[in-house]
Amino acid sequence: MSSNQSKDVKRFLSQRVLQSKRIPSIRDGHELDAVRDTGVDVLDLKGAPREPMPPHVLKAVMEAAESIGSYPSSRGIYSFRVALSAMIKEQDNAEVDPETEILVTNGGMQAAYTVFTGILDPGDEVIIPSPGFFFDEPVKLVGGNPVLVPMDEEEGYRLDLRRIEKAITSRTKAIMVMTPQNPTGYVITESDLTGLAELTTRHDLLLICDESFRRFVFDGRKHISPVSLPEIRDRTIIVRSFTKTFALSGWRVGYVVAPAQMITSFLVAQEWATISINPVSQSAAEAAVTGPQDWLIPLNQSYQTNRDIVCRAIEDIDGLWCHPPQGLPLLWINISALGISGYEFSDILLKRYGINSTAGEYFNDPVPHVRIAYGGDKTVAEELGKRLAKAAQECRKGN
């Protein structure tokens, strides 16, 4: 097809899609391979667990693969939803009806997209603390308007409810938060939740909470979910993922917890997009929920150990600084003292030092940052600190 013909095709495409971008943190495998081909040793940095599948999960997968014969329920396999309900009761002290208040999805991303499809009309606004994950794009794709409210880096990106309230307008439909927050690592406190409950009730708004990294909180902190607050259950939507919390990367399993009427709306959106969720993946996730979980316990401690190793190294690097994340295996590093953009530093890190990162500009932060995963072997974390020091030194000399 000629270039002229390719350009002509654009007239058929949706402006919403043309004005959107792909998920910035996803690097194609061939890009990393191309860097390796130049002789650069690319560090094996993990932002989500990649642990071997335990025997009880593998057994469930094999049994499910042998018995597939029809589509599962569009809501998700019922026994899986019952298991999720029991887990929520145990971990969050909340009663959730597995029949009507849970929807299984193709991962957390599709869960969020389905929620936005189900609640937003054209022009509706969703307030999102910033810097934050890329939820502004799916909000725009379904016709909504994301309203990004900057949090203060000097205060550790704590949730500033006064700033959030000032952003509320007559078109605001929801406030969306994430705990731990990606990329900053801030963990929402009980006081934050109390304030959000009061704010959303007073302004009659929805509260959407993404809890994809809820298992990974550090220094004795506890994950607190708004699903545990009965006074706002009728306006609370929870989005969760199995990729991070149960080391099921690539299996694409997530779920939404919400009032029954909302779940029915989300179900309509999901059925027209995907009908139902892969039953083998659901069986793997169900086995992970109901079976032994001791294989996951060391993960949180290893992340905290790696965090401490890299953060101590950064303390001694001129030009870099960061708040030690309160949760999640990702660092949000301020590079403003280097005098270059996040795009530039991210490119240098990968092509010269084998460090895969995401430029802070993708997270709508005007201050130069990069986000770097630090999960993996302890020796990889130690090497990451050494390479960051060399990269920062090179950039300082260049300026």
Buried (B, 14 or more C-beta within 10 A) or exposed (E): EEEEEEEEEEEEEEEEEEEBEEEBBEEEEEEBEEBEEEEBEBBBBBBBBEBEBBEBBEBBBEEBEEEEEEEBBBBBBEEBBBBBBBBBEEBBEBEBEBEBBBBBBBBBBBBBBBBBBBBBEEEBBBBBBBBBBBBBBBBBBBBBBBBBBBBEBEEBBBBBBEBBBEBBEEEBBBBBBBBBBBBBBBBBBEEBBEBBBEBBBEEEBBBBBBBBBBBBBBEEEEBBBBBBBEEBBEBBBBBBBBBBBBBBBEBBBBBBBBBEEBBBBBBEBBEEEBEBBBBBBBBBBBBBBBBEEEBBEEBBEBBBBBBBBBBEBBEEBEBBBBBBBBBBBBBBBBBBBBEBBBBBBBBBBBEBBBBBBBBBBBBBBEEBBBBBBBBBEEEBBEBBBEBBBEBBEEBBEEE
